[in-house]
Amino acid sequence: MVNNIKKHCSSCGVLISETARTCPKCGAEQLGMETGKVIKYWLALVFSIFLGWLGIDRFYAGHTGYGIIKLLTFGGFLVWWFIDIILFATKSVSGVTFKD
């Protein structure tokens, strides 16, 4: 699937692809680009609250290593589980872009 949606460069204003990370004309890095895995906010939060002690929230976010550790330690003895609920609720998980 080809993305034909255009936007203006945040620096020089030339039309560029919506998915461009840098402007081909001026080389400016585009602000607001999604980084990491894009996941649904509400689903991640539900996973974190109800299944986070099993690491399901981290598996969903693409953090397989963290997910395995949480699975083996029952959410870091429930401490890490609680911290992750706060991180997911405030959209502060690194390497993830949330969409509503």
C-alpha positions in Angstrom: 0.0 0.0 0.0 1.4 3.3 -1.1 1.0 6.3 1.2 0.1 9.4 -1.0 -0.9 11.6 1.9 1.2 14.8 2.0 2.1 17.3 4.7 4.2 20.4 4.9 7.8 20.3 6.2 7.9 21.8 9.6 11.0 23.9 8.6 10.8 25.0 4.9 7.1 24.3 4.2 7.6 22.2 1.1 5.1 19.3 0.6 6.5 16.0 1.7 5.2 12.5 2.4 3.4 12.2 5.7 5.7 9.4 6.8 8.9 11.2 5.9 11.3 11.5 8.9 13.4 14.2 7.2 12.6 16.8 4.5 14.3 15.8 1.2 14.7 19.5 0.4 16.1 21.1 3.5 17.0 17.9 5.5 15.1 19.0 8.7 13.9 16.3 11.0 10.2 16.3 11.2 8.6 16.9 14.6 5.9 14.7 15.9 6.9 11.6 14.1 5.8 8.4 15.6 8.6 6.3 17.0 8.6 2.7 18.1 5.5 0.5 17.9 2.1 2.0 17.6 -0.4 0.5 19.9 -4.0 1.3 21.0 -4.0 3.1 24.3 -7.2 1.7 25.8 -6.2 -1.9 24.9 -2.7 -1.5 26.4 -4.2 0.0 29.6 -6.7 -2.9 29.9 -3.9 -5.4 29.4 -1.8 -3.6 32.0 -4.5 -3.5 34.7 -5.9 -7.0 34.3 -3.0 -9.0 32.8 0.0 -6.9 33.6 1.2 -9.2 36.3 1.7 -11.8 33.5 3.6 -9.3 31.3 0.9 -9.3 28.6 1.1 -5.5 28.5 4.8 -5.5 27.8 4.4 -8.3 25.1 1.7 -6.1 23.5 4.0 -3.1 23.5 6.8 -5.1 21.8 9.0 -5.4 24.9 9.4 -9.2 24.8 12.3 -9.3 27.3 10.4 -7.3 29.9 7.3 -9.4 29.3 9.2 -12.6 30.0 10.7 -11.2 33.2 7.3 -10.0 34.4 5.8 -13.4 33.5 8.5 -15.3 35.5 8.3 -13.0 38.5 4.5 -12.4 38.6 4.9 -8.8 37.6 8.1 -8.1 39.6 6.3 -9.4 42.7 3.4 -7.1 41.9 5.5 -4.0 42.3 6.5 -3.7 38.6 2.9 -4.5 37.7 1.7 -1.5 39.7 4.4 0.8 38.2 3.5 -0.3 34.7 -0.2 0.5 35.3 0.9 4.1 36.1 3.3 4.2 33.0 0.6 2.9 30.6 -2.1 5.2 32.1 0.1 8.3 31.6 1.4 7.1 28.2 5.0 7.2 29.5 6.2 3.8 28.2 9.4 4.3 26.2 9.6 3.0 22.6 5.8 3.1 22.1 3.5 5.5 20.4 -0.1 5.4 21.6 -3.1 6.0 19.4 -6.5 6.6 20.9 
